[in-house]
Amino acid sequence: MRQDPDRHTLLAYFPSRAQAERAKRALEGEGFQELQIDRVSRYGTESASILTNPLTGNFTSLANLTLGSQDAGEDEGVLMAADPAASGLAENVGVREKGYLLTIVTGQERVERARVIAEREGGEV
């Protein structure tokens, strides 16, 4: 696959979908058109497609409940639950996952403006 040499791709990672959506709207407001939000994870399993209520739902592990992952098996669930992000203390130890990826494709002349907007909305570019 070849990309036009004038086209650049920026990847901005956000801790919440709401922040990624705000950045996308801000970019659209300034005329950016090639934008896409995806859910990414550092874990090898797929993310849960629905949220589970811990009081009424049936969840398979702590990792499923706190990390939103669908465990491939019992062993994986145990290992994932040992992750600091599953304890609820992740924000204090600096391992909060930035699991929402906003992809921005733009021309060279607008790369810096796209970066400024994404970072202003809480993204890491």
ZISULTA-V377551 format. One record per residue. N is the residue number from 1. PSI is psi in whole degrees, 0 to 359 (none if undefined). NEAR is the number of other C-alpha atoms within 12 Angstrom. D_LAST is the distance of its C-alpha to the last C-alpha in Angstrom with 1 decimal. Layout:
n: [N & N]
psi: [PSI & PSI]
near: [NEAR & NEAR]
d_last: [D_LAST & D_LAST]
//
This chain:
n: [1 & 2 & 3 & 4 & 5 & 6 & 7 & 8 & 9 & 10 & 11 & 12 & 13 & 14 & 15 & 16 & 17 & 18 & 19 & 20 & 21 & 22 & 23 & 24 & 25 & 26 & 27 & 28 & 29 & 30 & 31 & 32 & 33 & 34 & 35 & 36 & 37 & 38 & 39 & 40 & 41 & 42 & 43 & 44 & 45 & 46 & 47 & 48 & 49 & 50 & 51 & 52 & 53 & 54 & 55 & 56 & 57 & 58 & 59 & 60 & 61 & 62 & 63 & 64 & 65 & 66 & 67 & 68 & 69 & 70 & 71 & 72 & 73 & 74 & 75 & 76 & 77 & 78 & 79 & 80 & 81 & 82 & 83 & 84 & 85 & 86 & 87 & 88 & 89 & 90 & 91 & 92 & 93 & 94 & 95 & 96 & 97 & 98 & 99 & 100 & 101 & 102 & 103 & 104 & 105 & 106 & 107 & 108 & 109 & 110 & 111 & 112 & 113 & 114 & 115 & 116 & 117 & 118 & 119 & 120 & 121 & 122 & 123 & 124 & 125]
psi: [132 & 140 & 142 & 131 & 337 & 348 & 136 & 147 & 125 & 139 & 119 & 124 & 135 & 148 & 343 & 153 & 324 & 318 & 318 & 319 & 320 & 317 & 318 & 315 & 318 & 319 & 318 & 323 & 337 & 12 & 3 & 137 & 326 & 88 & 143 & 137 & 132 & 154 & 126 & 157 & 149 & 356 & 151 & 0 & 167 & 151 & 152 & 138 & 340 & 153 & 146 & 130 & 123 & 340 & 327 & 348 & 168 & 106 & 151 & 335 & 171 & 323 & 321 & 320 & 316 & 331 & 351 & 27 & 153 & 112 & 139 & 337 & 177 & 318 & 315 & 320 & 319 & 315 & 319 & 326 & 339 & 350 & 140 & 332 & 336 & 344 & 344 & 355 & 7 & 322 & 327 & 339 & 7 & 24 & 24 & 128 & 138 & 83 & 10 & 121 & 121 & 117 & 129 & 123 & 125 & 172 & 162 & 320 & 345 & 6 & 312 & 320 & 318 & 319 & 315 & 315 & 314 & 316 & 323 & 326 & 7 & 10 & 156 & 115 & none]
near: [3 & 7 & 11 & 12 & 11 & 14 & 17 & 22 & 25 & 30 & 29 & 39 & 35 & 34 & 25 & 26 & 26 & 19 & 28 & 37 & 28 & 23 & 38 & 39 & 24 & 24 & 32 & 20 & 14 & 15 & 18 & 25 & 19 & 21 & 28 & 26 & 26 & 23 & 27 & 28 & 23 & 20 & 26 & 16 & 21 & 18 & 25 & 23 & 12 & 15 & 18 & 22 & 13 & 15 & 8 & 8 & 13 & 14 & 23 & 26 & 28 & 29 & 34 & 36 & 29 & 31 & 37 & 34 & 34 & 30 & 28 & 21 & 17 & 16 & 14 & 22 & 28 & 18 & 21 & 31 & 27 & 20 & 24 & 22 & 28 & 26 & 20 & 21 & 15 & 18 & 15 & 11 & 13 & 12 & 18 & 24 & 30 & 30 & 30 & 32 & 33 & 42 & 33 & 36 & 30 & 29 & 22 & 18 & 13 & 23 & 23 & 19 & 21 & 40 & 33 & 20 & 31 & 35 & 26 & 21 & 28 & 27 & 33 & 28 & 27]
d_last: [23.1 & 22.5 & 19.9 & 21.1 & 20.1 & 19.0 & 16.6 & 12.9 & 10.6 & 6.9 & 5.7 & 4.3 & 6.5 & 9.2 & 12.5 & 14.7 & 15.5 & 16.7 & 13.5 & 11.9 & 15.2 & 15.2 & 12.0 & 13.6 & 16.8 & 15.6 & 14.2 & 17.5 & 19.3 & 18.2 & 19.3 & 16.3 & 18.0 & 16.3 & 14.1 & 14.4 & 13.8 & 14.7 & 15.7 & 14.7 & 16.4 & 17.0 & 20.7 & 22.9 & 24.5 & 23.7 & 22.6 & 25.5 & 26.1 & 27.9 & 27.8 & 30.9 & 33.0 & 34.0 & 37.4 & 38.4 & 36.3 & 36.8 & 33.9 & 34.2 & 32.4 & 30.4 & 27.3 & 28.1 & 28.5 & 25.6 & 22.9 & 23.9 & 24.6 & 27.7 & 29.5 & 30.9 & 33.7 & 35.1 & 33.9 & 30.3 & 30.5 & 32.0 & 29.3 & 26.4 & 28.3 & 28.3 & 24.5 & 23.7 & 21.6 & 24.9 & 26.8 & 25.2 & 24.5 & 21.0 & 19.5 & 21.9 & 21.1 & 17.3 & 16.9 & 15.8 & 14.2 & 11.1 & 13.0 & 11.9 & 9.7 & 9.4 & 9.9 & 10.3 & 12.9 & 14.2 & 16.3 & 15.7 & 17.0 & 14.4 & 11.1 & 10.8 & 12.1 & 9.7 & 6.7 & 9.2 & 10.2 & 7.3 & 6.9 & 10.7 & 11.0 & 9.6 & 6.2 & 3.8 & 0.0]
//
